[in-house]
């Protein structure tokens, strides 16, 4: 048995691939994994902070100090 992972944002292409798999009698396991809502909230908060000027610029030379 071999597993293939296909990722696409194009719904039409995914439906076409599913039709081909069905015609070939190949099983398909489809699952959507949305981002964790807590993670999304953190990213959105950081974005707001950046847009509001709440950030600190660090020079490359100072990264490892």
Backbone torsions as a table, in degrees:
resi	resn	phi	psi	omega
1	UNK	NA	142.0	178.3
2	UNK	-128.8	143.9	180.0
3	UNK	-111.8	132.1	175.5
4	UNK	-115.7	138.4	175.8
5	UNK	-114.7	122.5	-178.9
6	UNK	-119.0	124.8	178.6
7	UNK	-118.0	130.1	178.6
8	UNK	-154.9	143.5	174.2
9	UNK	-94.7	-3.7	-177.8
10	UNK	-93.2	106.3	-176.2
11	UNK	-61.9	-37.7	-179.0
12	UNK	-63.0	-43.0	179.5
13	UNK	-66.0	-39.4	178.1
14	UNK	-63.3	-42.4	178.7
15	UNK	-63.6	-38.5	178.2
16	UNK	-64.8	-42.6	178.4
17	UNK	-64.4	-39.1	177.6
18	UNK	-64.0	-38.8	179.0
19	UNK	-65.0	-41.2	178.2
20	UNK	-64.0	-45.5	179.7
21	UNK	-61.2	-41.0	179.0
22	UNK	-64.3	-41.7	179.0
23	UNK	-63.8	-33.2	178.9
24	UNK	-86.1	0.9	-178.7
25	UNK	57.3	45.8	177.2
26	UNK	-105.6	133.4	-179.3
27	UNK	-74.3	147.2	-179.7
28	UNK	-126.4	133.1	172.7
29	UNK	-115.3	114.9	-176.1
30	UNK	-114.4	128.4	176.9
31	UNK	-147.5	135.7	175.4
32	UNK	-99.5	135.5	178.6
33	UNK	-118.5	92.9	177.9
34	UNK	-69.8	158.2	177.6
35	UNK	-64.7	149.8	176.0
36	UNK	-60.9	125.2	-178.0
37	UNK	-55.7	-35.0	178.5
38	UNK	-64.6	-41.5	177.9
39	UNK	-63.5	-44.6	179.4
40	UNK	-61.2	-40.9	178.9
41	UNK	-62.6	-40.8	178.5
42	UNK	-64.1	-43.2	179.8
43	UNK	-63.8	-44.4	179.2
44	UNK	-63.3	-39.0	177.8
45	UNK	-64.1	-43.5	178.4
46	UNK	-62.7	-39.1	178.8
47	UNK	-62.5	-43.3	178.3
48	UNK	-63.0	-42.1	179.1
49	UNK	-62.0	-43.5	179.7
50	UNK	-62.9	-46.9	-179.7
51	UNK	-64.2	-27.6	178.7
52	UNK	-87.1	4.0	178.4
53	UNK	82.1	11.7	-179.3
54	UNK	-91.1	73.4	177.7
55	UNK	-152.1	165.2	-179.1
56	UNK	-125.2	131.1	178.6
57	UNK	-89.1	129.8	179.0
58	UNK	-117.3	126.3	179.0
59	UNK	-68.2	147.8	-179.3
60	UNK	-56.3	-39.0	-178.6
61	UNK	-63.0	-24.6	-176.7
62	UNK	-94.0	0.8	-176.4
63	UNK	-62.9	-36.9	-173.3
64	UNK	-106.0	22.1	179.7
65	UNK	-91.0	NA	NA
